[in-house]
Amino acid sequence: MVASISQVWRRRWAGMLLTAMAAGTIGACGSPSGPSGPRLNVTVRDDAGLFIERMPVVVRQAGVTLTTTRTDGRGQVTVAVPEAGSYEVQVVPRAGYQRGRDPLTKLVSVNGAGAVQFTVYREGLSTGDSCNYPDPCAIGSP
């Protein structure tokens, strides 16, 4: 059976319309990297202000661990959380680091996006007082 020219054009237009609708639906569902929604941004630095990579971060809600992850090369990690609310964020110092004056666990309220920063000390280099890494108190000391 031979299709008429008008039937061929209708099929082409229908195909283009379906393709456009599919592309619009995919775009409306969010990015391929994950759904948009509440996010928690965590940053970990040492007491000299340097970013700490690969630092373990635990996120909990109501005592239930939602995720355990690590910071990237910029000392940051972004965690998608299921809903707006209060979350407990904990940094677990890896080898070579210890707790400084900053608490290792903080309560964060997330409404769209929440941000929390942590400061840890480098073992053997930080004194825990006004002398920061590298230790300016040691420069020129006998």
Biotite code that builds the C-alpha atoms (Angstrom):
import biotite.structure as struc

atoms = struc.array([
    struc.Atom([0.000, 0.000, 0.000], chain_id="A", res_id=1, res_name="MET", atom_name="CA", element="C"),
    struc.Atom([1.367, 3.381, -0.994], chain_id="A", res_id=2, res_name="VAL", atom_name="CA", element="C"),
    struc.Atom([0.972, 6.202, 1.521], chain_id="A", res_id=3, res_name="ALA", atom_name="CA", element="C"),
    struc.Atom([-0.134, 9.557, 0.223], chain_id="A", res_id=4, res_name="SER", atom_name="CA", element="C"),
    struc.Atom([2.027, 12.629, 0.690], chain_id="A", res_id=5, res_name="ILE", atom_name="CA", element="C"),
    struc.Atom([-0.306, 14.027, 3.372], chain_id="A", res_id=6, res_name="SER", atom_name="CA", element="C"),
    struc.Atom([-0.047, 10.778, 5.387], chain_id="A", res_id=7, res_name="GLN", atom_name="CA", element="C"),
    struc.Atom([3.760, 10.891, 5.244], chain_id="A", res_id=8, res_name="VAL", atom_name="CA", element="C"),
    struc.Atom([3.770, 14.506, 6.481], chain_id="A", res_id=9, res_name="TRP", atom_name="CA", element="C"),
    struc.Atom([1.346, 13.648, 9.290], chain_id="A", res_id=10, res_name="ARG", atom_name="CA", element="C"),
    struc.Atom([3.607, 10.828, 10.434], chain_id="A", res_id=11, res_name="ARG", atom_name="CA", element="C"),
    struc.Atom([6.671, 13.083, 10.354], chain_id="A", res_id=12, res_name="ARG", atom_name="CA", element="C"),
    struc.Atom([4.898, 15.831, 12.305], chain_id="A", res_id=13, res_name="TRP", atom_name="CA", element="C"),
    struc.Atom([3.578, 13.298, 14.812], chain_id="A", res_id=14, res_name="ALA", atom_name="CA", element="C"),
    struc.Atom([7.095, 11.909, 15.286], chain_id="A", res_id=15, res_name="GLY", atom_name="CA", element="C"),
    struc.Atom([8.579, 15.385, 15.781], chain_id="A", res_id=16, res_name="MET", atom_name="CA", element="C"),
    struc.Atom([5.788, 16.285, 18.205], chain_id="A", res_id=17, res_name="LEU", atom_name="CA", element="C"),
    struc.Atom([6.367, 13.139, 20.276], chain_id="A", res_id=18, res_name="LEU", atom_name="CA", element="C"),
    struc.Atom([10.109, 13.804, 20.333], chain_id="A", res_id=19, res_name="THR", atom_name="CA", element="C"),
    struc.Atom([9.550, 17.389, 21.512], chain_id="A", res_id=20, res_name="ALA", atom_name="CA", element="C"),
    struc.Atom([7.113, 16.234, 24.191], chain_id="A", res_id=21, res_name="MET", atom_name="CA", element="C"),
    struc.Atom([9.558, 13.600, 25.430], chain_id="A", res_id=22, res_name="ALA", atom_name="CA", element="C"),
    struc.Atom([12.382, 16.146, 25.613], chain_id="A", res_id=23, res_name="ALA", atom_name="CA", element="C"),
    struc.Atom([10.142, 18.551, 27.528], chain_id="A", res_id=24, res_name="GLY", atom_name="CA", element="C"),
    struc.Atom([9.152, 15.833, 29.991], chain_id="A", res_id=25, res_name="THR", atom_name="CA", element="C"),
    struc.Atom([12.765, 14.838, 30.646], chain_id="A", res_id=26, res_name="ILE", atom_name="CA", element="C"),
    struc.Atom([13.734, 18.484, 31.199], chain_id="A", res_id=27, res_name="GLY", atom_name="CA", element="C"),
    struc.Atom([10.878, 18.997, 33.649], chain_id="A", res_id=28, res_name="ALA", atom_name="CA", element="C"),
    struc.Atom([11.926, 16.028, 35.779], chain_id="A", res_id=29, res_name="CYS", atom_name="CA", element="C"),
    struc.Atom([15.248, 17.568, 36.803], chain_id="A", res_id=30, res_name="GLY", atom_name="CA", element="C"),
    struc.Atom([18.831, 17.088, 35.894], chain_id="A", res_id=31, res_name="SER", atom_name="CA", element="C"),
    struc.Atom([20.411, 13.696, 35.280], chain_id="A", res_id=32, res_name="PRO", atom_name="CA", element="C"),
    struc.Atom([22.627, 14.214, 38.337], chain_id="A", res_id=33, res_name="SER", atom_name="CA", element="C"),
    struc.Atom([19.662, 13.941, 40.674], chain_id="A", res_id=34, res_name="GLY", atom_name="CA", element="C"),
    struc.Atom([16.400, 15.488, 41.690], chain_id="A", res_id=35, res_name="PRO", atom_name="CA", element="C"),
    struc.Atom([16.263, 19.083, 42.751], chain_id="A", res_id=36, res_name="SER", atom_name="CA", element="C"),
    struc.Atom([15.231, 19.526, 46.328], chain_id="A", res_id=37, res_name="GLY", atom_name="CA", element="C"),
    struc.Atom([16.661, 20.263, 49.756], chain_id="A", res_id=38, res_name="PRO", atom_name="CA", element="C"),
    struc.Atom([20.436, 20.102, 49.850], chain_id="A", res_id=39, res_name="ARG", atom_name="CA", element="C"),
    struc.Atom([22.968, 20.222, 52.624], chain_id="A", res_id=40, res_name="LEU", atom_name="CA", element="C"),
    struc.Atom([26.367, 21.767, 51.819], chain_id="A", res_id=41, res_name="ASN", atom_name="CA", element="C"),
    struc.Atom([29.243, 20.726, 54.100], chain_id="A", res_id=42, res_name="VAL", atom_name="CA", element="C"),
    struc.Atom([32.728, 22.283, 54.112], chain_id="A", res_id=43, res_name="THR", atom_name="CA", element="C"),
    struc.Atom([35.711, 21.039, 56.138], chain_id="A", res_id=44, res_name="VAL", atom_name="CA", element="C"),
    struc.Atom([38.899, 23.077, 56.656], chain_id="A", res_id=45, res_name="ARG", atom_name="CA", element="C"),
    struc.Atom([41.890, 22.867, 58.932], chain_id="A", res_id=46, res_name="ASP", atom_name="CA", element="C"),
    struc.Atom([42.722, 25.627, 61.409], chain_id="A", res_id=47, res_name="ASP", atom_name="CA", element="C"),
    struc.Atom([44.905, 27.348, 58.780], chain_id="A", res_id=48, res_name="ALA", atom_name="CA", element="C"),
    struc.Atom([41.896, 27.570, 56.458], chain_id="A", res_id=49, res_name="GLY", atom_name="CA", element="C"),
    struc.Atom([43.052, 24.875, 54.021], chain_id="A", res_id=50, res_name="LEU", atom_name="CA", element="C"),
    struc.Atom([40.378, 22.582, 52.577], chain_id="A", res_id=51, res_name="PHE", atom_name="CA", element="C"),
    struc.Atom([40.464, 18.970, 53.762], chain_id="A", res_id=52, res_name="ILE", atom_name="CA", element="C"),
    struc.Atom([39.682, 16.330, 51.152], chain_id="A", res_id=53, res_name="GLU", atom_name="CA", element="C"),
    struc.Atom([38.388, 12.787, 51.823], chain_id="A", res_id=54, res_name="ARG", atom_name="CA", element="C"),
    struc.Atom([37.068, 13.747, 55.278], chain_id="A", res_id=55, res_name="MET", atom_name="CA", element="C"),
    struc.Atom([34.227, 11.386, 56.295], chain_id="A", res_id=56, res_name="PRO", atom_name="CA", element="C"),
    struc.Atom([30.853, 13.111, 56.784], chain_id="A", res_id=57, res_name="VAL", atom_name="CA", element="C"),
    struc.Atom([27.770, 11.448, 58.310], chain_id="A", res_id=58, res_name="VAL", atom_name="CA", element="C"),
    struc.Atom([24.248, 12.904, 57.947], chain_id="A", res_id=59, res_name="VAL", atom_name="CA", element="C"),
    struc.Atom([21.470, 11.772, 60.295], chain_id="A", res_id=60, res_name="ARG", atom_name="CA", element="C"),
    struc.Atom([17.850, 12.686, 60.865], chain_id="A", res_id=61, res_name="GLN", atom_name="CA", element="C"),
    struc.Atom([16.057, 11.687, 64.084], chain_id="A", res_id=62, res_name="ALA", atom_name="CA", element="C"),
    struc.Atom([18.977, 9.404, 64.979], chain_id="A", res_id=63, res_name="GLY", atom_name="CA", element="C"),
    struc.Atom([18.830, 7.496, 61.673], chain_id="A", res_id=64, res_name="VAL", atom_name="CA", element="C"),
    struc.Atom([21.914, 7.633, 59.434], chain_id="A", res_id=65, res_name="THR", atom_name="CA", element="C"),
    struc.Atom([20.863, 8.830, 55.983], chain_id="A", res_id=66, res_name="LEU", atom_name="CA", element="C"),
    struc.Atom([24.268, 8.828, 54.328], chain_id="A", res_id=67, res_name="THR", atom_name="CA", element="C"),
    struc.Atom([27.986, 8.529, 54.943], chain_id="A", res_id=68, res_name="THR", atom_name="CA", element="C"),
    struc.Atom([30.165, 10.262, 52.368], chain_id="A", res_id=69, res_name="THR", atom_name="CA", element="C"),
    struc.Atom([33.493, 12.113, 52.007], chain_id="A", res_id=70, res_name="ARG", atom_name="CA", element="C"),
    struc.Atom([34.525, 15.622, 51.063], chain_id="A", res_id=71, res_name="THR", atom_name="CA", element="C"),
    struc.Atom([35.960, 16.314, 47.619], chain_id="A", res_id=72, res_name="ASP", atom_name="CA", element="C"),
    struc.Atom([39.244, 18.014, 46.715], chain_id="A", res_id=73, res_name="GLY", atom_name="CA", element="C"),
    struc.Atom([37.764, 21.369, 47.723], chain_id="A", res_id=74, res_name="ARG", atom_name="CA", element="C"),
    struc.Atom([36.833, 20.096, 51.186], chain_id="A", res_id=75, res_name="GLY", atom_name="CA", element="C"),
    struc.Atom([33.153, 20.117, 50.262], chain_id="A", res_id=76, res_name="GLN", atom_name="CA", element="C"),
    struc.Atom([30.300, 17.698, 49.818], chain_id="A", res_id=77, res_name="VAL", atom_name="CA", element="C"),
    struc.Atom([26.672, 18.351, 48.883], chain_id="A", res_id=78, res_name="THR", atom_name="CA", element="C"),
    struc.Atom([24.099, 15.910, 50.221], chain_id="A", res_id=79, res_name="VAL", atom_name="CA", element="C"),
    struc.Atom([20.541, 15.703, 48.903], chain_id="A", res_id=80, res_name="ALA", atom_name="CA", element="C"),
    struc.Atom([18.184, 15.314, 51.864], chain_id="A", res_id=81, res_name="VAL", atom_name="CA", element="C"),
    struc.Atom([14.641, 13.920, 51.620], chain_id="A", res_id=82, res_name="PRO", atom_name="CA", element="C"),
    struc.Atom([12.835, 16.978, 53.007], chain_id="A", res_id=83, res_name="GLU", atom_name="CA", element="C"),
    struc.Atom([13.244, 20.298, 54.746], chain_id="A", res_id=84, res_name="ALA", atom_name="CA", element="C"),
    struc.Atom([13.953, 19.874, 58.443], chain_id="A", res_id=85, res_name="GLY", atom_name="CA", element="C"),
    struc.Atom([16.670, 19.430, 61.036], chain_id="A", res_id=86, res_name="SER", atom_name="CA", element="C"),
    struc.Atom([19.667, 17.235, 60.336], chain_id="A", res_id=87, res_name="TYR", atom_name="CA", element="C"),
    struc.Atom([22.640, 16.182, 62.428], chain_id="A", res_id=88, res_name="GLU", atom_name="CA", element="C"),
    struc.Atom([25.918, 16.453, 60.528], chain_id="A", res_id=89, res_name="VAL", atom_name="CA", element="C"),
    struc.Atom([29.060, 14.825, 61.886], chain_id="A", res_id=90, res_name="GLN", atom_name="CA", element="C"),
    struc.Atom([32.645, 14.965, 60.680], chain_id="A", res_id=91, res_name="VAL", atom_name="CA", element="C"),
    struc.Atom([34.728, 11.930, 61.597], chain_id="A", res_id=92, res_name="VAL", atom_name="CA", element="C"),
    struc.Atom([38.392, 12.987, 61.578], chain_id="A", res_id=93, res_name="PRO", atom_name="CA", element="C"),
    struc.Atom([40.469, 10.691, 59.413], chain_id="A", res_id=94, res_name="ARG", atom_name="CA", element="C"),
    struc.Atom([44.057, 9.730, 60.200], chain_id="A", res_id=95, res_name="ALA", atom_name="CA", element="C"),
    struc.Atom([46.228, 12.776, 60.751], chain_id="A", res_id=96, res_name="GLY", atom_name="CA", element="C"),
    struc.Atom([43.409, 15.015, 62.012], chain_id="A", res_id=97, res_name="TYR", atom_name="CA", element="C"),
    struc.Atom([41.748, 15.637, 65.349], chain_id="A", res_id=98, res_name="GLN", atom_name="CA", element="C"),
    struc.Atom([38.938, 17.659, 66.829], chain_id="A", res_id=99, res_name="ARG", atom_name="CA", element="C"),
    struc.Atom([39.767, 21.304, 67.375], chain_id="A", res_id=100, res_name="GLY", atom_name="CA", element="C"),
    struc.Atom([37.675, 23.899, 69.172], chain_id="A", res_id=101, res_name="ARG", atom_name="CA", element="C"),
    struc.Atom([34.864, 23.346, 66.686], chain_id="A", res_id=102, res_name="ASP", atom_name="CA", element="C"),
    struc.Atom([32.415, 20.546, 67.613], chain_id="A", res_id=103, res_name="PRO", atom_name="CA", element="C"),
    struc.Atom([32.470, 17.528, 65.310], chain_id="A", res_id=104, res_name="LEU", atom_name="CA", element="C"),
    struc.Atom([28.665, 17.223, 65.313], chain_id="A", res_id=105, res_name="THR", atom_name="CA", element="C"),
    struc.Atom([26.316, 20.093, 64.457], chain_id="A", res_id=106, res_name="LYS", atom_name="CA", element="C"),
    struc.Atom([22.546, 20.424, 64.090], chain_id="A", res_id=107, res_name="LEU", atom_name="CA", element="C"),
    struc.Atom([21.568, 22.092, 60.817], chain_id="A", res_id=108, res_name="VAL", atom_name="CA", element="C"),
    struc.Atom([18.152, 23.349, 59.738], chain_id="A", res_id=109, res_name="SER", atom_name="CA", element="C"),
    struc.Atom([17.545, 22.833, 56.022], chain_id="A", res_id=110, res_name="VAL", atom_name="CA", element="C"),
    struc.Atom([14.856, 24.728, 54.149], chain_id="A", res_id=111, res_name="ASN", atom_name="CA", element="C"),
    struc.Atom([15.837, 24.483, 50.482], chain_id="A", res_id=112, res_name="GLY", atom_name="CA", element="C"),
    struc.Atom([19.554, 24.546, 51.210], chain_id="A", res_id=113, res_name="ALA", atom_name="CA", element="C"),
    struc.Atom([21.562, 24.431, 54.401], chain_id="A", res_id=114, res_name="GLY", atom_name="CA", element="C"),
    struc.Atom([25.257, 25.015, 54.910], chain_id="A", res_id=115, res_name="ALA", atom_name="CA", element="C"),
    struc.Atom([27.595, 23.943, 57.671], chain_id="A", res_id=116, res_name="VAL", atom_name="CA", element="C"),
    struc.Atom([31.338, 24.380, 58.116], chain_id="A", res_id=117, res_name="GLN", atom_name="CA", element="C"),
    struc.Atom([33.746, 22.404, 60.272], chain_id="A", res_id=118, res_name="PHE", atom_name="CA", element="C"),
    struc.Atom([37.308, 23.083, 61.373], chain_id="A", res_id=119, res_name="THR", atom_name="CA", element="C"),
    struc.Atom([39.643, 20.252, 62.369], chain_id="A", res_id=120, res_name="VAL", atom_name="CA", element="C"),
    struc.Atom([43.264, 20.350, 63.509], chain_id="A", res_id=121, res_name="TYR", atom_name="CA", element="C"),
    struc.Atom([46.194, 18.604, 61.889], chain_id="A", res_id=122, res_name="ARG", atom_name="CA", element="C"),
    struc.Atom([47.842, 16.277, 64.395], chain_id="A", res_id=123, res_name="GLU", atom_name="CA", element="C"),
    struc.Atom([51.322, 17.379, 65.390], chain_id="A", res_id=124, res_name="GLY", atom_name="CA", element="C"),
    struc.Atom([51.039, 20.725, 63.606], chain_id="A", res_id=125, res_name="LEU", atom_name="CA", element="C"),
    struc.Atom([48.175, 22.519, 65.327], chain_id="A", res_id=126, res_name="SER", atom_name="CA", element="C"),
    struc.Atom([48.520, 23.673, 68.892], chain_id="A", res_id=127, res_name="THR", atom_name="CA", element="C"),
    struc.Atom([44.850, 24.334, 69.555], chain_id="A", res_id=128, res_name="GLY", atom_name="CA", element="C"),
    struc.Atom([45.517, 27.921, 70.622], chain_id="A", res_id=129, res_name="ASP", atom_name="CA", element="C"),
    struc.Atom([46.366, 31.144, 68.822], chain_id="A", res_id=130, res_name="SER", atom_name="CA", element="C"),
    struc.Atom([49.289, 29.508, 66.985], chain_id="A", res_id=131, res_name="CYS", atom_name="CA", element="C"),
    struc.Atom([48.008, 28.073, 63.707], chain_id="A", res_id=132, res_name="ASN", atom_name="CA", element="C"),
    struc.Atom([49.544, 25.721, 61.176], chain_id="A", res_id=133, res_name="TYR", atom_name="CA", element="C"),
    struc.Atom([52.229, 26.282, 60.132], chain_id="A", res_id=134, res_name="PRO", atom_name="CA", element="C"),
    struc.Atom([53.068, 27.136, 63.717], chain_id="A", res_id=135, res_name="ASP", atom_name="CA", element="C"),
    struc.Atom([54.067, 30.828, 63.787], chain_id="A", res_id=136, res_name="PRO", atom_name="CA", element="C"),
    struc.Atom([55.095, 30.428, 67.439], chain_id="A", res_id=137, res_name="CYS", atom_name="CA", element="C"),
    struc.Atom([57.919, 28.083, 66.373], chain_id="A", res_id=138, res_name="ALA", atom_name="CA", element="C"),
    struc.Atom([59.395, 30.525, 63.827], chain_id="A", res_id=139, res_name="ILE", atom_name="CA", element="C"),
    struc.Atom([62.515, 32.070, 65.296], chain_id="A", res_id=140, res_name="GLY", atom_name="CA", element="C"),
    struc.Atom([62.096, 30.159, 68.576], chain_id="A", res_id=141, res_name="SER", atom_name="CA", element="C"),
    struc.Atom([65.266, 28.770, 70.181], chain_id="A", res_id=142, res_name="PRO", atom_name="CA", element="C"),
])
